[in-house]
Amino acid sequence: MTEYLLRFIAGGLIVSAFSILGDMLRPKSFAGLLGAAPSVALATLSIAVVQHGPQYVAAESWTMIYGAIALGCYSIVVCHLLMRFHFSALPATILAFAAWLVVAFALLAGFGGAA
């Protein structure tokens, strides 16, 4: 029960801090980027440091970085399929998801990650 309370408090504080930062930036569309994923990732990593130690968190942070790179590739593929090749949304996202998987697992296989 203590772990859930710690997650709730740490997550809430970090989400609030990122929300304030996003509110201060221009354009306001940055607020959405800073609202969820970075704050949840930091809260998760801070709790993992306490529970598993810094070596574990270092490996987990690399897998988060690989996922972010793969998400960037997914976004580029979706944009190209929608704008240049005029795919509809569902086929574009399915094909781009395949690209995301290939990039994410290639990075994981090539560079390693969580032990």
C-alpha atoms as a printed R data frame, in Angstrom:
    type eleno elety resid chain resno      x      y       z
1   ATOM     1    CA   MET     A     1  0.000  0.000   0.000
2   ATOM     2    CA   THR     A     2  2.902  2.333   0.727
3   ATOM     3    CA   GLU     A     3  4.230  1.870  -2.811
4   ATOM     4    CA   TYR     A     4  0.909  2.978  -4.312
5   ATOM     5    CA   LEU     A     5  0.791  6.026  -2.056
6   ATOM     6    CA   LEU     A     6  4.364  6.905  -3.035
7   ATOM     7    CA   ARG     A     7  3.514  6.484  -6.739
8   ATOM     8    CA   PHE     A     8  0.448  8.686  -6.334
9   ATOM     9    CA   ILE     A     9  2.346 11.485  -4.564
10  ATOM    10    CA   ALA     A    10  5.465 11.376  -6.763
11  ATOM    11    CA   GLY     A    11  3.410 11.115  -9.937
12  ATOM    12    CA   GLY     A    12  1.154 13.970  -8.915
13  ATOM    13    CA   LEU     A    13  4.028 16.263  -8.000
14  ATOM    14    CA   ILE     A    14  5.972 15.586 -11.173
15  ATOM    15    CA   VAL     A    15  2.885 15.863 -13.407
16  ATOM    16    CA   SER     A    16  2.063 19.176 -11.743
17  ATOM    17    CA   ALA     A    17  5.598 20.486 -12.248
18  ATOM    18    CA   PHE     A    18  5.560 19.566 -15.943
19  ATOM    19    CA   SER     A    19  2.102 21.058 -16.313
20  ATOM    20    CA   ILE     A    20  3.309 24.370 -14.890
21  ATOM    21    CA   LEU     A    21  6.335 24.291 -17.206
22  ATOM    22    CA   GLY     A    22  4.105 23.548 -20.189
23  ATOM    23    CA   ASP     A    23  1.778 26.381 -19.237
24  ATOM    24    CA   MET     A    24  4.670 28.846 -19.183
25  ATOM    25    CA   LEU     A    25  5.913 27.937 -22.684
26  ATOM    26    CA   ARG     A    26  4.669 29.301 -25.980
27  ATOM    27    CA   PRO     A    27  2.884 27.974 -28.029
28  ATOM    28    CA   LYS     A    28  0.418 26.334 -25.694
29  ATOM    29    CA   SER     A    29  0.584 23.106 -27.701
30  ATOM    30    CA   PHE     A    30  3.777 22.298 -25.770
31  ATOM    31    CA   ALA     A    31  1.650 21.830 -22.664
32  ATOM    32    CA   GLY     A    32  0.276 18.591 -24.084
33  ATOM    33    CA   LEU     A    33  3.754 17.292 -24.835
34  ATOM    34    CA   LEU     A    34  4.963 17.964 -21.332
35  ATOM    35    CA   GLY     A    35  1.808 16.886 -19.517
36  ATOM    36    CA   ALA     A    36  1.946 13.116 -19.406
37  ATOM    37    CA   ALA     A    37  4.761 10.944 -20.708
38  ATOM    38    CA   PRO     A    38  7.864 12.724 -19.359
39  ATOM    39    CA   SER     A    39  6.357 13.200 -15.933
40  ATOM    40    CA   VAL     A    40  5.125  9.614 -15.664
41  ATOM    41    CA   ALA     A    41  8.518  8.341 -16.831
42  ATOM    42    CA   LEU     A    42 10.335 10.403 -14.209
43  ATOM    43    CA   ALA     A    43  7.972  9.273 -11.476
44  ATOM    44    CA   THR     A    44  8.425  5.643 -12.494
45  ATOM    45    CA   LEU     A    45 12.210  5.949 -12.612
46  ATOM    46    CA   SER     A    46 12.390  7.714  -9.256
47  ATOM    47    CA   ILE     A    47 10.405  4.944  -7.602
48  ATOM    48    CA   ALA     A    48 12.496  2.289  -9.380
49  ATOM    49    CA   VAL     A    49 15.696  3.833  -7.983
50  ATOM    50    CA   VAL     A    50 14.408  3.292  -4.474
51  ATOM    51    CA   GLN     A    51 13.149 -0.236  -5.148
52  ATOM    52    CA   HIS     A    52 15.770 -1.675  -7.504
53  ATOM    53    CA   GLY     A    53 18.820  0.589  -7.480
54  ATOM    54    CA   PRO     A    54 20.551  2.803 -10.021
55  ATOM    55    CA   GLN     A    55 21.828  0.008 -12.318
56  ATOM    56    CA   TYR     A    56 18.307 -1.214 -12.965
57  ATOM    57    CA   VAL     A    57 17.076  2.320 -13.619
58  ATOM    58    CA   ALA     A    58 19.939  2.997 -16.035
59  ATOM    59    CA   ALA     A    59 18.931 -0.040 -18.100
60  ATOM    60    CA   GLU     A    60 15.250  0.891 -17.973
61  ATOM    61    CA   SER     A    61 15.964  4.471 -19.028
62  ATOM    62    CA   TRP     A    62 17.724  3.194 -22.150
63  ATOM    63    CA   THR     A    63 14.645  1.198 -23.096
64  ATOM    64    CA   MET     A    64 12.573  4.368 -22.670
65  ATOM    65    CA   ILE     A    65 14.958  6.213 -24.981
66  ATOM    66    CA   TYR     A    66 14.671  3.431 -27.575
67  ATOM    67    CA   GLY     A    67 10.898  3.673 -27.359
68  ATOM    68    CA   ALA     A    68 11.042  7.436 -27.867
69  ATOM    69    CA   ILE     A    69 13.258  7.052 -30.947
70  ATOM    70    CA   ALA     A    70 10.891  4.405 -32.315
71  ATOM    71    CA   LEU     A    71  7.932  6.726 -31.653
72  ATOM    72    CA   GLY     A    72  9.656  9.462 -33.642
73  ATOM    73    CA   CYS     A    73 10.131  7.045 -36.546
74  ATOM    74    CA   TYR     A    74  6.491  5.966 -36.235
75  ATOM    75    CA   SER     A    75  5.389  9.595 -36.442
76  ATOM    76    CA   ILE     A    76  7.470 10.249 -39.543
77  ATOM    77    CA   VAL     A    77  6.150  7.117 -41.264
78  ATOM    78    CA   VAL     A    78  2.528  8.031 -40.428
79  ATOM    79    CA   CYS     A    79  3.010 11.553 -41.785
80  ATOM    80    CA   HIS     A    80  4.520 10.289 -45.019
81  ATOM    81    CA   LEU     A    81  1.842  7.642 -45.513
82  ATOM    82    CA   LEU     A    82 -0.969 10.114 -44.858
83  ATOM    83    CA   MET     A    83  0.372 13.179 -46.659
84  ATOM    84    CA   ARG     A    84  2.474 11.844 -49.491
85  ATOM    85    CA   PHE     A    85  0.841  8.500 -50.294
86  ATOM    86    CA   HIS     A    86 -2.722  9.459 -49.238
87  ATOM    87    CA   PHE     A    87 -3.348  6.372 -47.119
88  ATOM    88    CA   SER     A    88 -6.372  6.391 -44.870
89  ATOM    89    CA   ALA     A    89 -5.711  6.562 -41.129
90  ATOM    90    CA   LEU     A    90 -6.134  2.893 -40.194
91  ATOM    91    CA   PRO     A    91 -3.751  1.358 -42.762
92  ATOM    92    CA   ALA     A    92 -1.221  4.137 -42.132
93  ATOM    93    CA   THR     A    93 -1.177  3.531 -38.393
94  ATOM    94    CA   ILE     A    94 -0.977 -0.243 -38.797
95  ATOM    95    CA   LEU     A    95  1.994  0.007 -41.170
96  ATOM    96    CA   ALA     A    96  3.656  2.633 -39.007
97  ATOM    97    CA   PHE     A    97  3.166  0.432 -35.932
98  ATOM    98    CA   ALA     A    98  5.096 -2.289 -37.742
99  ATOM    99    CA   ALA     A    99  7.868  0.259 -38.351
100 ATOM   100    CA   TRP     A   100  7.788  1.202 -34.665
101 ATOM   101    CA   LEU     A   101  8.222 -2.442 -33.665
102 ATOM   102    CA   VAL     A   102 11.111 -2.954 -36.072
103 ATOM   103    CA   VAL     A   103 12.945  0.157 -34.875
104 ATOM   104    CA   ALA     A   104 12.323 -0.491 -31.166
105 ATOM   105    CA   PHE     A   105 13.427 -4.120 -31.243
106 ATOM   106    CA   ALA     A   106 16.375 -3.393 -33.541
107 ATOM   107    CA   LEU     A   107 17.627 -0.793 -31.072
108 ATOM   108    CA   LEU     A   108 17.070 -3.172 -28.176
109 ATOM   109    CA   ALA     A   109 18.847 -6.015 -29.961
110 ATOM   110    CA   GLY     A   110 21.667 -3.791 -31.192
111 ATOM   111    CA   PHE     A   111 22.412 -1.824 -28.061
112 ATOM   112    CA   GLY     A   112 20.832 -3.843 -25.264
113 ATOM   113    CA   GLY     A   113 18.539 -2.578 -22.605
114 ATOM   114    CA   ALA     A   114 16.925 -3.819 -19.470
115 ATOM   115    CA   ALA     A   115 18.847 -6.618 -17.871
